[in-house]
Amino acid sequence: MDHPSEPSKRAERLWEETLRQAPPDAPTPASFGGGGTVGTELARRVPASARARAAHVHDADAAGADYLLGELLGAGGMGMVCAAIQVALDRTVAVKVLRPELHADDAVVEEFLAEALVAADLDHPNTVPVYDVGLTREGLLFYSMKLVRGAEWSGTLPGNTLEQNLDVLLEVCDVVSFAHDKGVIHRDVKPENVMIGAYGEVLLVDWGLAASVGSPRARCLTADNVLAGTPAYAAPEVAARAVERVGKASDVYLLGGILYQIVTGLTPHGGANVTTCLDAAARNELQPTDKTGELLEVALRALRTDPAERHASVKELAAAVRDVRAHQISLNFSTQARQRFEALPGLAPDDFYFECEEIISLLQRALACWPGNDEAAQRLVWLRETLASVAVRRGEIQLARSSARAAERERQLYGIDVLRPDDVAQRIKAGLTDRDRRSCRQRGVGAAGAPEGERR
């Protein structure tokens, strides 16, 4: 095995291919022919019933084709994607055609077919539906799928708010977790492979590097194909080509790398070229940052060198992100409550009571998001007790008693040791006794409870 700092020419080529940049001489739709046909053995991998024919819209013999290929949407190292008319349903779809010169490479053909089969099996709202697989009239492999027009997340991520990016990340986590349950790992999860549709839909694309962790449809991991993904995000076990350590935890690493980028603005690994970036990934050398906080801590756990020390699953990683979001929302409510609390002194009695209720509502919302928000819990108990004390001084005993009882319940619920003013309980009791005496006098009832005229 080559040392990561001195990768073989094959490794260098493989890593550069994963950058998925369209070659400068990307062919046009009209030049799809002339690349040979799929061999008999490989052709059997395409079900006979699925041998839908595709032809370019301008071909003289296009009549009778199931798909009429049109605008070239993009090209990569393995295939070309075109907009096409699916004749039977008269709708526009996307068709990915294997590049002609690659049809002689059995491994590439297998990868292309595996990509179609895996994508078709992953029926999830955050994947692109695959409709069909077949051969063009020239014998080139293709598969058709939903046409999605939108933007790569990599283009919008820097300008998004933190909340917007976390929303996208959590949806990506959902689909990766779904794939894991199906026995498939993606191996190239990154913002460039996430499409944001015109209506905000989030789609994880490019399953061409997917590998099996239990799925019969995906390719098995081997020493020859373990080098996959993008060096700037790659897990150290992938960069070191330790095939026995690559698995679901490697996707957890990739998602942690995206979270690291969301928080810091940096990809996990950097380098002047593929080789130096790969070397940094193999050493798990992260680009330095001065950012801090709970989200970064979550990312750093997912980015640990040992796969066993990362989050146990993508679901666990997503839950950690959701917890941090809840903490932040809770702290935002706490901040609003604190700002309003500072304006309480000097308010008129009616305004004071109204404002206290508003602050209490904010604190309750903070604690609903995060019961462990100690500052909010302490402030809530303190405010309840203060409200009880003020109500006693003003002779509003029922309000004082209900506030004191609520404070006691919340003290026990949140484990707060803050004591209310020592005399509050006694003052409430004394106030209730005095109120009862006044009520008795007004009704003409004596202290013993009998009418005045009957007492001797």
Phi, psi and omega in degrees: 000130179292148173291142183304330182282348179231065184294151177291166178299324179296317179297317179300316180296317181298317181293320180294327178295329182289349176292344174057037177271136179294133178295149183299335181256037180303131184289159175270165179304328183289347184254026182290336185280176172086010183253013182088175182240167178288136179298161184304313183297315182288327180298331180293342177291340176267113182306141181303325180289345183258010183279060177292140181267144176234142179217153177292143186302332182267359180295144181294330182254033182289339181301134180093350178287147178282332181229134175252110185283137180232239187301132174283120182268332181178164179215145179227196183292334186248327186212174178239138181248128180236152165285145182211154173266122171276108192299316187299326182251359180050053179225158179270130178229179173252140178235126176256123183246132178295136181301135186306317186289351182263356182293341179278349182264103183302322182296320180291320178299316178299319179297318181296314179294321179297321178300315180295316182294318179294313181298323180293328183281338182269078180276094187215148180301339182256022171236163179271121181297135175258132186260322195202157173222145182182200183235143173284175179296337177273000179088017179271139179291142173210161166220149182253153184205173178298138176275119180245124175249128181182208183231148173292141179300329180301331180280333183258341185305313183298329182267353180285159170285164177303316181298319179298316180292323178292325175302314181294314181303317182293326175291322176295319176301319181300315183286326177293320176298319177300315179298319179299320178296335178272000180084028184231135170248143186281311177078355178216045179285120180199163182302329179294338181259017175241121179259136174254112184287174184297337180249022176086003180292143182251124185229124174273120186245183176059074178265021183293338180259006182303144180227159184275135165233040181135349181274135176283348184271326184276158179289148176281150175284134178221171177298334181280331184246006183293333177285100183204151179112208183231123186306326183296340180243352193300141174288149183300325180292332177286314181297328179274359179059036177272080190302329182289346181256354181278133181186209182300325180297337178290325173290324175302319178300315181299318179293322174297325177295322177294318178298320176301318179293320179300318184282318189256340186083006183239144169289158182303314184245147178229170179169157182288338180207181183300318184297311182291326178292319178296321179297317178296322179294318180298326178273356187055046179268110182272147175296132186293149178214154175258008178287151176222176175125171184297319181298319179295322178297320177298315180299316183294327176294316179295338184262015179293152184295314181279119180305329182290342181267356178278179174303142186295338180201168175295325178299320179293320177299314180298320179297322178295320178295317179297323178298316180296320178299317179298321178299316182294318177298318178299316180294327177295317176297320180298319180296316177299319180296317181297319180297320179286328180298321182295343180264005183293316183303135176090356178286150174294156185308311181296318178295323180298311181296317180299315183292324177300317179295322178295318180293318178300319179298317179297318181292323177294322177293322177299317182284334175293323178288322185211094181300341180273011178284088186298322180299315180295319180296315180296318181293323179297313179297316180298318181292320177301315182291322177296318179298320177297318181296317179296319180297322177298313181298331181267003177079014181263079193291319180299317178298318180298315182293316180295323179292319180295319179295319178297320178298318180295317178299315183288329176297316179290320182297317185257003177066043183266132180262000181299128181268141175286164177310136187305328187265003185296311182299316180295322181291324177295316180297316179294322180294320178295319179296316179295322179296318180297320179297318179296319179297320180295317181297322180294331180268357182075031180253133182281177183297330181277354177096000180257153178300148183305319185292341184265349182276143178245000000 
